[in-house]
Amino acid sequence: MNYIIVTNTYKRPVDLVSRSLRASISQRIKPDKVFLIDQNQSELVLPDDITSNEKFVRVKTDKTSVSAARNSLTVPENVGWIFFCDDDGYPCDDYSEKLEKVISENPYLEIFAGSIIREDNNEYYTLRHKKGGSMKYFRYTKNLMGSNFVIKADTFDKLGRFDENFGVGAYWRSSEETDFCWKAYFAGTKMEYFPELKVFHIPPFNLSVRKGFAKAFNYGIGKGALVYKWLIKKRKLKVLFELIEMFIIPVIQSVRAVFILKPQLILTNIAAVAGRVYGFIKAFFIMK
């Protein structure tokens, strides 16, 4: 198995980025290279043990979005697989061995989605990953998260890489990984979710009500635009499921928030719905 690990970083504390890179470099089955796509205005100053490692390669870019930054990567020749990891997460010690095993046992698969685990309590970061589900079915495609997935290098190019209009720092602000996964799904690309492929992640920040509201609204814009793109523009009727879910789930979560006495969650869900409606309507006028 020959593979590379790709991590992009922007305005992240150096200790988190260093931890991620060290975990990648020290995998038992060594990657061909560990790429850091550095989006910072000034180059991130990293410890010598990382920068002097023969596996480490820094790619400096002025791309502001995560999707464009990842697309800027030049994949070395003869690389079979690309493992995308977040800069505030890090792969488990035996990630490479588990990856080699699932690749050998599932030679027909082109994309492997892994799980995100909270480092503070070893619980799944999202309920979606806890429940699991086969990515043969559309409803489980969101098991693929941009912070932990592996893809064949030629499949990444064949699918046209990421849509640079989506993602943090892009026009639509979020949803680049779901857009990419749906593109793979509707193209008939074979993919599956394997929870044993673990990336540990810092726990969610306790944001202020104002910041939480803004984040939910911005992420909602991306989701609304994403649903418009695939349901209306590309006419994929399966996305009706997502359209219904993106309004029902916030209602359920808001009702739950009443019972557990967390009014801030109600405001966050209102922001999410508002962002989704705004993104869907805006996409109607913007997307051609």
Secondary structure, 3 states (H helix, E strand, C coil): CCEEEEEEECCCCHHHHHHHHHHHHCCCCCCCEEEEEECCCCCCCCCHHHHCCCCEEEEECCCCCHHHHHHCCCCCCCCCEEEEEECCEEECCCHHHHHHHHHHHCCCCCEEEEEEEECCCCCECCHHHHHCCCCCCHHHHHHCCCCEEEEEHHHHHHCCCCCCCCCCCCCCCCCHHHHHHHHHHHCCCCEEEEEEEEEEECCCCCCCHHHHHHHHHHHHHHHHHHHHHHHHHCCCHHHHHHHHHHHHHHHHHHHHHHHCCCHHHHHHHHHHHHHHHHHHHHHHHHCC
